Amino acid sequence: MGAADIVPGVSGGTVALVLGIYHRLITNVRTGSRALGSLARADARNAAARLREVEWAFLVPLAAGIGAAILALSHTIESLLEEEPVRMAALFFGLVIGSVVVASRLVQGWDANRLGVAVLSAVVTFFVLGLQQGIVEDPALWFYFVCGAIAICAMILPGISGSFLLLMLGMYDNVLGAVTDADLLTLSVFTLGCVLGLASFSQALHWGLVHHERTVLAALIGLMVGSLRVLWPWPDGTDGNELALPAGDVGIPLLLAVVGVVVVIGVTTIAERIEGRTDEDLIEELQED
């Protein structure tokens, strides 16, 4: 998830959905956010009760893995995106397509309404992701807070990349630079924005998954399909919005895209066999409160 969150156009939420931990993640984040709400109301007893409900043995290793990946891979992925934008974009394109295939199996009973939701979500995402602006020069600390709150919401949505939203806000290079330079003050403000933004957004997302799980999943699939706009390898991978027919370096990018699809489907199949989990089990998990 951490590696995916670094890449503009790829969502850590997609990884969570494919590996079958998405609903568990949202449920635990929601529980933690309710504890924060109790603390804000000075209700220490209820806050403590909520905190005991959180699966810390699940969340702590997950958060540690995400953080470690961001610290360890930010420089490498940044270099690969600059040096091999077409091939990297093709690989990520294949990963997202594979994720769409896996997620679509969860929406059992496709009907006109859910198909319409998926198409609308894909179209809106496609056009919204066509918006970009230049780099913000010398941003204020409060803007890092705002960007953190916005980006973290996208990071838990399959198909919407928090990194790409930072790119749209003109803050991607600034935040990545803060990570590389270990700017603790800036990173602390950005993290605080992430925590509060995630706490607020997780409530609405959890409610939607519990009460309208298949419709929400259809919308998430649309988000993933629409996000393919920023991963189309030609002409320059994830560096721009222009779309063109494949040209120049084609063979290896196509092979990498196929590899991406196979990897996602293969990992999902292995995870299902190890856990004894089926698509029906995942649907039941999404319906549990």
Helices and strands as residue ranges (DSSP letters): H 2-6, H 12-18, H 22-40, H 44-53, H 56-83, H 85-104, H 112-128, H 141-155, H 162-168, H 172-181, H 184-211, H 213-227, G 228-231, G 237-239, H 251-275, H 279-287
